[in-house]
């Protein structure tokens, strides 16, 4: 039951980011858009899991502004 709920959670999360990527970069193909959306979700999830264990430098390096910039780089394909 938990696995099903978690799969649904990530499906919704991914769909949300797919829409954001489409809005920010409408010229991307569906395949590239999906890939970038998955990368954004993985980036956010990874940051949220590791940041608390990195001390003050982690807090400074992995804040919301830096996450937003990293997502924008992913969407732009840099």
mmCIF file of the N, C-alpha and C atoms, coordinates in Angstrom:
data_MODEL
# 
_entry.id   MODEL 
# 
loop_
_atom_site.group_PDB 
_atom_site.id 
_atom_site.type_symbol 
_atom_site.label_atom_id 
_atom_site.label_alt_id 
_atom_site.label_comp_id 
_atom_site.label_asym_id 
_atom_site.label_entity_id 
_atom_site.label_seq_id 
_atom_site.pdbx_PDB_ins_code 
_atom_site.Cartn_x 
_atom_site.Cartn_y 
_atom_site.Cartn_z 
_atom_site.occupancy 
_atom_site.B_iso_or_equiv 
_atom_site.pdbx_formal_charge 
_atom_site.auth_seq_id 
_atom_site.auth_comp_id 
_atom_site.auth_asym_id 
_atom_site.auth_atom_id 
_atom_site.pdbx_PDB_model_num 
ATOM 1   N N  . UNK A 1 1  ? 0.811  -1.178 0.000   1.00 0.00 ? 1  UNK A N  1 
ATOM 2   C CA . UNK A 1 1  ? 0.000  0.000  0.000   1.00 0.00 ? 1  UNK A CA 1 
ATOM 3   C C  . UNK A 1 1  ? 0.875  1.271  0.000   1.00 0.00 ? 1  UNK A C  1 
ATOM 4   N N  . UNK A 1 2  ? 1.945  1.234  0.790   1.00 0.00 ? 2  UNK A N  1 
ATOM 5   C CA . UNK A 1 2  ? 2.844  2.379  0.850   1.00 0.00 ? 2  UNK A CA 1 
ATOM 6   C C  . UNK A 1 2  ? 3.554  2.567  -0.490  1.00 0.00 ? 2  UNK A C  1 
ATOM 7   N N  . UNK A 1 3  ? 3.974  1.476  -1.097  1.00 0.00 ? 3  UNK A N  1 
ATOM 8   C CA . UNK A 1 3  ? 4.655  1.558  -2.397  1.00 0.00 ? 3  UNK A CA 1 
ATOM 9   C C  . UNK A 1 3  ? 3.738  2.160  -3.462  1.00 0.00 ? 3  UNK A C  1 
ATOM 10  N N  . UNK A 1 4  ? 2.482  1.814  -3.439  1.00 0.00 ? 4  UNK A N  1 
ATOM 11  C CA . UNK A 1 4  ? 1.513  2.357  -4.397  1.00 0.00 ? 4  UNK A CA 1 
ATOM 12  C C  . UNK A 1 4  ? 1.324  3.854  -4.147  1.00 0.00 ? 4  UNK A C  1 
ATOM 13  N N  . UNK A 1 5  ? 1.204  4.230  -2.891  1.00 0.00 ? 5  UNK A N  1 
ATOM 14  C CA . UNK A 1 5  ? 1.041  5.644  -2.556  1.00 0.00 ? 5  UNK A CA 1 
ATOM 15  C C  . UNK A 1 5  ? 2.277  6.447  -2.963  1.00 0.00 ? 5  UNK A C  1 
ATOM 16  N N  . UNK A 1 6  ? 3.458  5.899  -2.734  1.00 0.00 ? 6  UNK A N  1 
ATOM 17  C CA . UNK A 1 6  ? 4.687  6.580  -3.101  1.00 0.00 ? 6  UNK A CA 1 
ATOM 18  C C  . UNK A 1 6  ? 4.815  6.710  -4.621  1.00 0.00 ? 6  UNK A C  1 
ATOM 19  N N  . UNK A 1 7  ? 4.456  5.664  -5.336  1.00 0.00 ? 7  UNK A N  1 
ATOM 20  C CA . UNK A 1 7  ? 4.486  5.725  -6.804  1.00 0.00 ? 7  UNK A CA 1 
ATOM 21  C C  . UNK A 1 7  ? 3.536  6.802  -7.315  1.00 0.00 ? 7  UNK A C  1 
ATOM 22  N N  . UNK A 1 8  ? 2.369  6.907  -6.718  1.00 0.00 ? 8  UNK A N  1 
ATOM 23  C CA . UNK A 1 8  ? 1.398  7.940  -7.113  1.00 0.00 ? 8  UNK A CA 1 
ATOM 24  C C  . UNK A 1 8  ? 1.933  9.340  -6.789  1.00 0.00 ? 8  UNK A C  1 
ATOM 25  N N  . UNK A 1 9  ? 2.548  9.482  -5.640  1.00 0.00 ? 9  UNK A N  1 
ATOM 26  C CA . UNK A 1 9  ? 3.138  10.757 -5.240  1.00 0.00 ? 9  UNK A CA 1 
ATOM 27  C C  . UNK A 1 9  ? 4.148  11.216 -6.290  1.00 0.00 ? 9  UNK A C  1 
ATOM 28  N N  . UNK A 1 10 ? 5.056  10.332 -6.678  1.00 0.00 ? 10 UNK A N  1 
ATOM 29  C CA . UNK A 1 10 ? 6.072  10.708 -7.663  1.00 0.00 ? 10 UNK A CA 1 
ATOM 30  C C  . UNK A 1 10 ? 5.485  10.923 -9.057  1.00 0.00 ? 10 UNK A C  1 
ATOM 31  N N  . UNK A 1 11 ? 4.432  10.232 -9.368  1.00 0.00 ? 11 UNK A N  1 
ATOM 32  C CA . UNK A 1 11 ? 3.747  10.461 -10.647 1.00 0.00 ? 11 UNK A CA 1 
ATOM 33  C C  . UNK A 1 11 ? 3.187  11.894 -10.691 1.00 0.00 ? 11 UNK A C  1 
ATOM 34  N N  . UNK A 1 12 ? 2.557  12.308 -9.618  1.00 0.00 ? 12 UNK A N  1 
ATOM 35  C CA . UNK A 1 12 ? 2.007  13.669 -9.545  1.00 0.00 ? 12 UNK A CA 1 
ATOM 36  C C  . UNK A 1 12 ? 3.134  14.692 -9.553  1.00 0.00 ? 12 UNK A C  1 
ATOM 37  N N  . UNK A 1 13 ? 4.171  14.458 -8.788  1.00 0.00 ? 13 UNK A N  1 
ATOM 38  C CA . UNK A 1 13 ? 5.339  15.326 -8.704  1.00 0.00 ? 13 UNK A CA 1 
ATOM 39  C C  . UNK A 1 13 ? 5.975  15.492 -10.087 1.00 0.00 ? 13 UNK A C  1 
ATOM 40  N N  . UNK A 1 14 ? 6.179  14.377 -10.789 1.00 0.00 ? 14 UNK A N  1 
ATOM 41  C CA . UNK A 1 14 ? 6.761  14.399 -12.124 1.00 0.00 ? 14 UNK A CA 1 
ATOM 42  C C  . UNK A 1 14 ? 5.856  15.154 -13.105 1.00 0.00 ? 14 UNK A C  1 
ATOM 43  N N  . UNK A 1 15 ? 4.566  14.887 -13.057 1.00 0.00 ? 15 UNK A N  1 
ATOM 44  C CA . UNK A 1 15 ? 3.624  15.588 -13.948 1.00 0.00 ? 15 UNK A CA 1 
ATOM 45  C C  . UNK A 1 15 ? 3.659  17.097 -13.705 1.00 0.00 ? 15 UNK A C  1 
ATOM 46  N N  . UNK A 1 16 ? 3.749  17.496 -12.450 1.00 0.00 ? 16 UNK A N  1 
ATOM 47  C CA . UNK A 1 16 ? 3.842  18.907 -12.119 1.00 0.00 ? 16 UNK A CA 1 
ATOM 48  C C  . UNK A 1 16 ? 5.091  19.523 -12.745 1.00 0.00 ? 16 UNK A C  1 
ATOM 49  N N  . UNK A 1 17 ? 6.219  18.871 -12.593 1.00 0.00 ? 17 UNK A N  1 
ATOM 50  C CA . UNK A 1 17 ? 7.451  19.405 -13.161 1.00 0.00 ? 17 UNK A CA 1 
ATOM 51  C C  . UNK A 1 17 ? 7.456  19.350 -14.676 1.00 0.00 ? 17 UNK A C  1 
ATOM 52  N N  . UNK A 1 18 ? 6.823  18.366 -15.252 1.00 0.00 ? 18 UNK A N  1 
ATOM 53  C CA . UNK A 1 18 ? 6.707  18.329 -16.713 1.00 0.00 ? 18 UNK A CA 1 
ATOM 54  C C  . UNK A 1 18 ? 5.976  19.568 -17.212 1.00 0.00 ? 18 UNK A C  1 
ATOM 55  N N  . UNK A 1 19 ? 4.933  19.960 -16.513 1.00 0.00 ? 19 UNK A N  1 
ATOM 56  C CA . UNK A 1 19 ? 4.188  21.165 -16.872 1.00 0.00 ? 19 UNK A CA 1 
ATOM 57  C C  . UNK A 1 19 ? 5.016  22.424 -16.697 1.00 0.00 ? 19 UNK A C  1 
ATOM 58  N N  . UNK A 1 20 ? 5.799  22.482 -15.628 1.00 0.00 ? 20 UNK A N  1 
ATOM 59  C CA . UNK A 1 20 ? 6.664  23.642 -15.402 1.00 0.00 ? 20 UNK A CA 1 
ATOM 60  C C  . UNK A 1 20 ? 7.706  23.742 -16.502 1.00 0.00 ? 20 UNK A C  1 
ATOM 61  N N  . UNK A 1 21 ? 8.325  22.618 -16.840 1.00 0.00 ? 21 UNK A N  1 
ATOM 62  C CA . UNK A 1 21 ? 9.340  22.619 -17.900 1.00 0.00 ? 21 UNK A CA 1 
ATOM 63  C C  . UNK A 1 21 ? 8.714  23.024 -19.230 1.00 0.00 ? 21 UNK A C  1 
ATOM 64  N N  . UNK A 1 22 ? 7.519  22.547 -19.505 1.00 0.00 ? 22 UNK A N  1 
ATOM 65  C CA . UNK A 1 22 ? 6.846  22.915 -20.755 1.00 0.00 ? 22 UNK A CA 1 
ATOM 66  C C  . UNK A 1 22 ? 6.576  24.416 -20.805 1.00 0.00 ? 22 UNK A C  1 
ATOM 67  N N  . UNK A 1 23 ? 6.189  24.991 -19.680 1.00 0.00 ? 23 UNK A N  1 
ATOM 68  C CA . UNK A 1 23 ? 5.939  26.429 -19.621 1.00 0.00 ? 23 UNK A CA 1 
ATOM 69  C C  . UNK A 1 23 ? 7.228  27.225 -19.817 1.00 0.00 ? 23 UNK A C  1 
ATOM 70  N N  . UNK A 1 24 ? 8.296  26.786 -19.179 1.00 0.00 ? 24 UNK A N  1 
ATOM 71  C CA . UNK A 1 24 ? 9.559  27.514 -19.245 1.00 0.00 ? 24 UNK A CA 1 
ATOM 72  C C  . UNK A 1 24 ? 10.324 27.302 -20.548 1.00 0.00 ? 24 UNK A C  1 
ATOM 73  N N  . UNK A 1 25 ? 10.137 26.124 -21.150 1.00 0.00 ? 25 UNK A N  1 
ATOM 74  C CA . UNK A 1 25 ? 10.869 25.803 -22.383 1.00 0.00 ? 25 UNK A CA 1 
ATOM 75  C C  . UNK A 1 25 ? 9.941  25.068 -23.346 1.00 0.00 ? 25 UNK A C  1 
ATOM 76  N N  . UNK A 1 26 ? 8.976  25.771 -23.935 1.00 0.00 ? 26 UNK A N  1 
ATOM 77  C CA . UNK A 1 26 ? 7.964  25.121 -24.769 1.00 0.00 ? 26 UNK A CA 1 
ATOM 78  C C  . UNK A 1 26 ? 8.511  24.455 -26.035 1.00 0.00 ? 26 UNK A C  1 
ATOM 79  N N  . UNK A 1 27 ? 9.709  24.822 -26.446 1.00 0.00 ? 27 UNK A N  1 
ATOM 80  C CA . UNK A 1 27 ? 10.262 24.235 -27.675 1.00 0.00 ? 27 UNK A CA 1 
ATOM 81  C C  . UNK A 1 27 ? 10.868 22.847 -27.464 1.00 0.00 ? 27 UNK A C  1 
ATOM 82  N N  . UNK A 1 28 ? 10.999 22.413 -26.210 1.00 0.00 ? 28 UNK A N  1 
ATOM 83  C CA . UNK A 1 28 ? 11.571 21.090 -25.961 1.00 0.00 ? 28 UNK A CA 1 
ATOM 84  C C  . UNK A 1 28 ? 10.617 19.993 -26.422 1.00 0.00 ? 28 UNK A C  1 
ATOM 85  N N  . UNK A 1 29 ? 11.197 18.935 -26.940 1.00 0.00 ? 29 UNK A N  1 
ATOM 86  C CA . UNK A 1 29 ? 10.379 17.782 -27.333 1.00 0.00 ? 29 UNK A CA 1 
ATOM 87  C C  . UNK A 1 29 ? 9.836  17.106 -26.072 1.00 0.00 ? 29 UNK A C  1 
ATOM 88  N N  . UNK A 1 30 ? 8.745  16.346 -26.189 1.00 0.00 ? 30 UNK A N  1 
ATOM 89  C CA . UNK A 1 30 ? 8.210  15.653 -25.004 1.00 0.00 ? 30 UNK A CA 1 
ATOM 90  C C  . UNK A 1 30 ? 9.255  14.757 -24.325 1.00 0.00 ? 30 UNK A C  1 
ATOM 91  N N  . UNK A 1 31 ? 10.093 14.109 -25.109 1.00 0.00 ? 31 UNK A N  1 
ATOM 92  C CA . UNK A 1 31 ? 11.129 13.219 -24.548 1.00 0.00 ? 31 UNK A CA 1 
ATOM 93  C C  . UNK A 1 31 ? 12.133 14.008 -23.713 1.00 0.00 ? 31 UNK A C  1 
ATOM 94  N N  . UNK A 1 32 ? 12.620 15.112 -24.249 1.00 0.00 ? 32 UNK A N  1 
ATOM 95  C CA . UNK A 1 32 ? 13.588 15.944 -23.530 1.00 0.00 ? 32 UNK A CA 1 
ATOM 96  C C  . UNK A 1 32 ? 12.925 16.593 -22.326 1.00 0.00 ? 32 UNK A C  1 
ATOM 97  N N  . UNK A 1 33 ? 11.701 17.047 -22.500 1.00 0.00 ? 33 UNK A N  1 
ATOM 98  C CA . UNK A 1 33 ? 10.960 17.658 -21.394 1.00 0.00 ? 33 UNK A CA 1 
ATOM 99  C C  . UNK A 1 33 ? 10.815 16.659 -20.239 1.00 0.00 ? 33 UNK A C  1 
ATOM 100 N N  . UNK A 1 34 ? 10.473 15.430 -20.532 1.00 0.00 ? 34 UNK A N  1 
ATOM 101 C CA . UNK A 1 34 ? 10.317 14.403 -19.498 1.00 0.00 ? 34 UNK A CA 1 
ATOM 102 C C  . UNK A 1 34 ? 11.652 14.136 -18.809 1.00 0.00 ? 34 UNK A C  1 
ATOM 103 N N  . UNK A 1 35 ? 12.704 14.083 -19.586 1.00 0.00 ? 35 UNK A N  1 
ATOM 104 C CA . UNK A 1 35 ? 14.034 13.833 -19.017 1.00 0.00 ? 35 UNK A CA 1 
ATOM 105 C C  . UNK A 1 35 ? 14.420 14.956 -18.063 1.00 0.00 ? 35 UNK A C  1 
ATOM 106 N N  . UNK A 1 36 ? 14.217 16.184 -18.483 1.00 0.00 ? 36 UNK A N  1 
ATOM 107 C CA . UNK A 1 36 ? 14.576 17.327 -17.638 1.00 0.00 ? 36 UNK A CA 1 
ATOM 108 C C  . UNK A 1 36 ? 13.687 17.394 -16.393 1.00 0.00 ? 36 UNK A C  1 
ATOM 109 N N  . UNK A 1 37 ? 12.427 17.043 -16.534 1.00 0.00 ? 37 UNK A N  1 
ATOM 110 C CA . UNK A 1 37 ? 11.535 17.029 -15.370 1.00 0.00 ? 37 UNK A CA 1 
ATOM 111 C C  . UNK A 1 37 ? 12.011 15.989 -14.359 1.00 0.00 ? 37 UNK A C  1 
ATOM 112 N N  . UNK A 1 38 ? 12.414 14.807 -14.823 1.00 0.00 ? 38 UNK A N  1 
ATOM 113 C CA . UNK A 1 38 ? 12.937 13.777 -13.911 1.00 0.00 ? 38 UNK A CA 1 
ATOM 114 C C  . UNK A 1 38 ? 14.204 14.264 -13.219 1.00 0.00 ? 38 UNK A C  1 
ATOM 115 N N  . UNK A 1 39 ? 15.065 14.953 -13.961 1.00 0.00 ? 39 UNK A N  1 
ATOM 116 C CA . UNK A 1 39 ? 16.299 15.480 -13.375 1.00 0.00 ? 39 UNK A CA 1 
ATOM 117 C C  . UNK A 1 39 ? 15.988 16.523 -12.303 1.00 0.00 ? 39 UNK A C  1 
ATOM 118 N N  . UNK A 1 40 ? 15.004 17.372 -12.548 1.00 0.00 ? 40 UNK A N  1 
ATOM 119 C CA . UNK A 1 40 ? 14.612 18.379 -11.560 1.00 0.00 ? 40 UNK A CA 1 
ATOM 120 C C  . UNK A 1 40 ? 14.101 17.724 -10.283 1.00 0.00 ? 40 UNK A C  1 
ATOM 121 N N  . UNK A 1 41 ? 13.252 16.734 -10.434 1.00 0.00 ? 41 UNK A N  1 
ATOM 122 C CA . UNK A 1 41 ? 12.710 16.027 -9.268  1.00 0.00 ? 41 UNK A CA 1 
ATOM 123 C C  . UNK A 1 41 ? 13.848 15.359 -8.500  1.00 0.00 ? 41 UNK A C  1 
ATOM 124 N N  . UNK A 1 42 ? 14.767 14.710 -9.209  1.00 0.00 ? 42 UNK A N  1 
ATOM 125 C CA . UNK A 1 42 ? 15.900 14.046 -8.550  1.00 0.00 ? 42 UNK A CA 1 
ATOM 126 C C  . UNK A 1 42 ? 16.787 15.064 -7.836  1.00 0.00 ? 42 UNK A C  1 
ATOM 127 N N  . UNK A 1 43 ? 16.990 16.215 -8.447  1.00 0.00 ? 43 UNK A N  1 
ATOM 128 C CA . UNK A 1 43 ? 17.798 17.261 -7.828  1.00 0.00 ? 43 UNK A CA 1 
ATOM 129 C C  . UNK A 1 43 ? 17.174 17.720 -6.515  1.00 0.00 ? 43 UNK A C  1 
ATOM 130 N N  . UNK A 1 44 ? 15.902 18.009 -6.549  1.00 0.00 ? 44 UNK A N  1 
ATOM 131 C CA . UNK A 1 44 ? 15.213 18.474 -5.343  1.00 0.00 ? 44 UNK A CA 1 
ATOM 132 C C  . UNK A 1 44 ? 15.214 17.397 -4.260  1.00 0.00 ? 44 UNK A C  1 
ATOM 133 N N  . UNK A 1 45 ? 14.911 16.178 -4.648  1.00 0.00 ? 45 UNK A N  1 
ATOM 134 C CA . UNK A 1 45 ? 14.879 15.090 -3.672  1.00 0.00 ? 45 UNK A CA 1 
ATOM 135 C C  . UNK A 1 45 ? 16.257 14.860 -3.063  1.00 0.00 ? 45 UNK A C  1 
ATOM 136 N N  . UNK A 1 46 ? 17.275 14.860 -3.904  1.00 0.00 ? 46 UNK A N  1 
ATOM 137 C CA . UNK A 1 46 ? 18.639 14.659 -3.403  1.00 0.00 ? 46 UNK A CA 1 
ATOM 138 C C  . UNK A 1 46 ? 19.066 15.760 -2.460  1.00 0.00 ? 46 UNK A C  1 
ATOM 139 N N  . UNK A 1 47 ? 18.743 17.001 -2.836  1.00 0.00 ? 47 UNK A N  1 
ATOM 140 C CA . UNK A 1 47 ? 19.098 18.128 -1.969  1.00 0.00 ? 47 UNK A CA 1 
ATOM 141 C C  . UNK A 1 47 ? 18.373 18.038 -0.629  1.00 0.00 ? 47 UNK A C  1 
ATOM 142 N N  . UNK A 1 48 ? 17.119 17.659 -0.668  1.00 0.00 ? 48 UNK A N  1 
ATOM 143 C CA . UNK A 1 48 ? 16.355 17.609 0.579   1.00 0.00 ? 48 UNK A CA 1 
ATOM 144 C C  . UNK A 1 48 ? 16.846 16.496 1.503   1.00 0.00 ? 48 UNK A C  1 
ATOM 145 N N  . UNK A 1 49 ? 17.385 15.430 0.911   1.00 0.00 ? 49 UNK A N  1 
ATOM 146 C CA . UNK A 1 49 ? 17.875 14.314 1.726   1.00 0.00 ? 49 UNK A CA 1 
ATOM 147 C C  . UNK A 1 49 ? 19.277 14.568 2.294   1.00 0.00 ? 49 UNK A C  1 
ATOM 148 N N  . UNK A 1 50 ? 20.123 15.250 1.534   1.00 0.00 ? 50 UNK A N  1 
ATOM 149 C CA . UNK A 1 50 ? 21.514 15.412 1.961   1.00 0.00 ? 50 UNK A CA 1 
ATOM 150 C C  . UNK A 1 50 ? 21.790 16.713 2.702   1.00 0.00 ? 50 UNK A C  1 
ATOM 151 N N  . UNK A 1 51 ? 21.061 17.748 2.412   1.00 0.00 ? 51 UNK A N  1 
ATOM 152 C CA . UNK A 1 51 ? 21.335 19.062 2.998   1.00 0.00 ? 51 UNK A CA 1 
ATOM 153 C C  . UNK A 1 51 ? 21.418 19.055 4.521   1.00 0.00 ? 51 UNK A C  1 
ATOM 154 N N  . UNK A 1 52 ? 20.519 18.398 5.231   1.00 0.00 ? 52 UNK A N  1 
ATOM 155 C CA . UNK A 1 52 ? 20.583 18.437 6.699   1.00 0.00 ? 52 UNK A CA 1 
ATOM 156 C C  . UNK A 1 52 ? 21.871 17.841 7.274   1.00 0.00 ? 52 UNK A C  1 
ATOM 157 N N  . UNK A 1 53 ? 22.563 17.027 6.494   1.00 0.00 ? 53 UNK A N  1 
ATOM 158 C CA . UNK A 1 53 ? 23.749 16.325 6.992   1.00 0.00 ? 53 UNK A CA 1 
ATOM 159 C C  . UNK A 1 53 ? 25.049 17.014 6.586   1.00 0.00 ? 53 UNK A C  1 
ATOM 160 N N  . UNK A 1 54 ? 24.962 18.156 5.939   1.00 0.00 ? 54 UNK A N  1 
ATOM 161 C CA . UNK A 1 54 ? 26.154 18.838 5.446   1.00 0.00 ? 54 UNK A CA 1 
ATOM 162 C C  . UNK A 1 54 ? 26.553 20.040 6.288   1.00 0.00 ? 54 UNK A C  1 
ATOM 163 N N  . UNK A 1 55 ? 25.844 20.296 7.357   1.00 0.00 ? 55 UNK A N  1 
ATOM 164 C CA . UNK A 1 55 ? 26.194 21.392 8.243   1.00 0.00 ? 55 UNK A CA 1 
ATOM 165 C C  . UNK A 1 55 ? 25.939 22.756 7.623   1.00 0.00 ? 55 UNK A C  1 
ATOM 166 N N  . UNK A 1 56 ? 26.562 23.792 8.185   1.00 0.00 ? 56 UNK A N  1 
ATOM 167 C CA . UNK A 1 56 ? 26.329 25.167 7.716   1.00 0.00 ? 56 UNK A CA 1 
ATOM 168 C C  . UNK A 1 56 ? 26.658 25.372 6.238   1.00 0.00 ? 56 UNK A C  1 
ATOM 169 N N  . UNK A 1 57 ? 27.695 24.725 5.736   1.00 0.00 ? 57 UNK A N  1 
ATOM 170 C CA . UNK A 1 57 ? 28.036 24.888 4.326   1.00 0.00 ? 57 UNK A CA 1 
ATOM 171 C C  . UNK A 1 57 ? 26.945 24.298 3.438   1.00 0.00 ? 57 UNK A C  1 
ATOM 172 N N  . UNK A 1 58 ? 26.352 23.217 3.863   1.00 0.00 ? 58 UNK A N  1 
ATOM 173 C CA . UNK A 1 58 ? 25.248 22.627 3.106   1.00 0.00 ? 58 UNK A CA 1 
ATOM 174 C C  . UNK A 1 58 ? 24.060 23.562 3.045   1.00 0.00 ? 58 UNK A C  1 
ATOM 175 N N  . UNK A 1 59 ? 23.773 24.195 4.156   1.00 0.00 ? 59 UNK A N  1 
ATOM 176 C CA . UNK A 1 59 ? 22.664 25.152 4.190   1.00 0.00 ? 59 UNK A CA 1 
ATOM 177 C C  . UNK A 1 59 ? 22.927 26.310 3.235   1.00 0.00 ? 59 UNK A C  1 
ATOM 178 N N  . UNK A 1 60 ? 24.166 26.781 3.190   1.00 0.00 ? 60 UNK A N  1 
ATOM 179 C CA . UNK A 1 60 ? 24.509 27.911 2.324   1.00 0.00 ? 60 UNK A CA 1 
ATOM 180 C C  . UNK A 1 60 ? 24.515 27.507 0.851   1.00 0.00 ? 60 UNK A C  1 
ATOM 181 N N  . UNK A 1 61 ? 25.007 26.319 0.555   1.00 0.00 ? 61 UNK A N  1 
ATOM 182 C CA . UNK A 1 61 ? 25.154 25.877 -0.837  1.00 0.00 ? 61 UNK A CA 1 
ATOM 183 C C  . UNK A 1 61 ? 23.869 25.321 -1.428  1.00 0.00 ? 61 UNK A C  1 
ATOM 184 N N  . UNK A 1 62 ? 22.971 24.827 -0.607  1.00 0.00 ? 62 UNK A N  1 
ATOM 185 C CA . UNK A 1 62 ? 21.778 24.158 -1.102  1.00 0.00 ? 62 UNK A CA 1 
ATOM 186 C C  . UNK A 1 62 ? 20.507 24.823 -0.589  1.00 0.00 ? 62 UNK A C  1 
ATOM 187 N N  . UNK A 1 63 ? 20.403 26.112 -0.768  1.00 0.00 ? 63 UNK A N  1 
ATOM 188 C CA . UNK A 1 63 ? 19.200 26.823 -0.349  1.00 0.00 ? 63 UNK A CA 1 
ATOM 189 C C  . UNK A 1 63 ? 18.209 26.890 -1.521  1.00 0.00 ? 63 UNK A C  1 
ATOM 190 N N  . UNK A 1 64 ? 17.062 27.477 -1.291  1.00 0.00 ? 64 UNK A N  1 
ATOM 191 C CA . UNK A 1 64 ? 16.016 27.531 -2.326  1.00 0.00 ? 64 UNK A CA 1 
ATOM 192 C C  . UNK A 1 64 ? 16.483 28.293 -3.563  1.00 0.00 ? 64 UNK A C  1 
ATOM 193 N N  . UNK A 1 65 ? 17.239 29.349 -3.377  1.00 0.00 ? 65 UNK A N  1 
ATOM 194 C CA . UNK A 1 65 ? 17.729 30.135 -4.522  1.00 0.00 ? 65 UNK A CA 1 
ATOM 195 C C  . UNK A 1 65 ? 18.659 29.291 -5.399  1.00 0.00 ? 65 UNK A C  1 
ATOM 196 N N  . UNK A 1 66 ? 19.571 28.562 -4.763  1.00 0.00 ? 66 UNK A N  1 
ATOM 197 C CA . UNK A 1 66 ? 20.500 27.732 -5.534  1.00 0.00 ? 66 UNK A CA 1 
ATOM 198 C C  . UNK A 1 66 ? 19.754 26.585 -6.225  1.00 0.00 ? 66 UNK A C  1 
ATOM 199 N N  . UNK A 1 67 ? 18.769 26.040 -5.544  1.00 0.00 ? 67 UNK A N  1 
ATOM 200 C CA . UNK A 1 67 ? 17.965 24.983 -6.164  1.00 0.00 ? 67 UNK A CA 1 
ATOM 201 C C  . UNK A 1 67 ? 17.237 25.522 -7.389  1.00 0.00 ? 67 UNK A C  1 
ATOM 202 N N  . UNK A 1 68 ? 16.668 26.713 -7.258  1.00 0.00 ? 68 UNK A N  1 
ATOM 203 C CA . UNK A 1 68 ? 15.965 27.337 -8.388  1.00 0.00 ? 68 UNK A CA 1 
ATOM 204 C C  . UNK A 1 68 ? 16.905 27.577 -9.560  1.00 0.00 ? 68 UNK A C  1 
ATOM 205 N N  . UNK A 1 69 ? 18.096 28.059 -9.264  1.00 0.00 ? 69 UNK A N  1 
ATOM 206 C CA . UNK A 1 69 ? 19.077 28.292 -10.332 1.00 0.00 ? 69 UNK A CA 1 
ATOM 207 C C  . UNK A 1 69 ? 19.478 26.990 -11.014 1.00 0.00 ? 69 UNK A C  1 
ATOM 208 N N  . UNK A 1 70 ? 19.674 25.950 -10.231 1.00 0.00 ? 70 UNK A N  1 
ATOM 209 C CA . UNK A 1 70 ? 20.042 24.656 -10.807 1.00 0.00 ? 70 UNK A CA 1 
ATOM 210 C C  . UNK A 1 70 ? 18.918 24.113 -11.693 1.00 0.00 ? 70 UNK A C  1 
ATOM 211 N N  . UNK A 1 71 ? 17.689 24.276 -11.256 1.00 0.00 ? 71 UNK A N  1 
ATOM 212 C CA . UNK A 1 71 ? 16.544 23.832 -12.053 1.00 0.00 ? 71 UNK A CA 1 
ATOM 213 C C  . UNK A 1 71 ? 16.470 24.620 -13.363 1.00 0.00 ? 71 UNK A C  1 
ATOM 214 N N  . UNK A 1 72 ? 16.685 25.918 -13.286 1.00 0.00 ? 72 UNK A N  1 
ATOM 215 C CA . UNK A 1 72 ? 16.655 26.727 -14.497 1.00 0.00 ? 72 UNK A CA 1 
ATOM 216 C C  . UNK A 1 72 ? 17.759 26.303 -15.473 1.00 0.00 ? 72 UNK A C  1 
ATOM 217 N N  . UNK A 1 73 ? 18.930 25.944 -14.943 1.00 0.00 ? 73 UNK A N  1 
ATOM 218 C CA . UNK A 1 73 ? 20.010 25.453 -15.808 1.00 0.00 ? 73 UNK A CA 1 
ATOM 219 C C  . UNK A 1 73 ? 19.603 24.139 -16.469 1.00 0.00 ? 73 UNK A C  1 
ATOM 220 N N  . UNK A 1 74 ? 18.978 23.271 -15.704 1.00 0.00 ? 74 UNK A N  1 
ATOM 221 C CA . UNK A 1 74 ? 18.524 21.992 -16.270 1.00 0.00 ? 74 UNK A CA 1 
ATOM 222 C C  . UNK A 1 74 ? 17.493 22.222 -17.372 1.00 0.00 ? 74 UNK A C  1 
ATOM 223 N N  . UNK A 1 75 ? 16.550 23.080 -17.112 1.00 0.00 ? 75 UNK A N  1 
ATOM 224 C CA . UNK A 1 75 ? 15.484 23.341 -18.086 1.00 0.00 ? 75 UNK A CA 1 
ATOM 225 C C  . UNK A 1 75 ? 16.064 23.976 -19.352 1.00 0.00 ? 75 UNK A C  1 
ATOM 226 N N  . UNK A 1 76 ? 17.031 24.874 -19.156 1.00 0.00 ? 76 UNK A N  1 
ATOM 227 C CA . UNK A 1 76 ? 17.632 25.561 -20.300 1.00 0.00 ? 76 UNK A CA 1 
ATOM 228 C C  . UNK A 1 76 ? 18.621 24.673 -21.043 1.00 0.00 ? 76 UNK A C  1 
ATOM 229 N N  . UNK A 1 77 ? 19.020 23.573 -20.415 1.00 0.00 ? 77 UNK A N  1 
ATOM 230 C CA . UNK A 1 77 ? 19.940 22.656 -21.086 1.00 0.00 ? 77 UNK A CA 1 
ATOM 231 C C  . UNK A 1 77 ? 21.395 23.050 -20.978 1.00 0.00 ? 77 UNK A C  1 
ATOM 232 N N  . UNK A 1 78 ? 21.726 23.828 -19.972 1.00 0.00 ? 78 UNK A N  1 
ATOM 233 C CA . UNK A 1 78 ? 23.120 24.262 -19.794 1.00 0.00 ? 78 UNK A CA 1 
ATOM 234 C C  . UNK A 1 78 ? 23.932 23.186 -19.132 1.00 0.00 ? 78 UNK A C  1 
# 
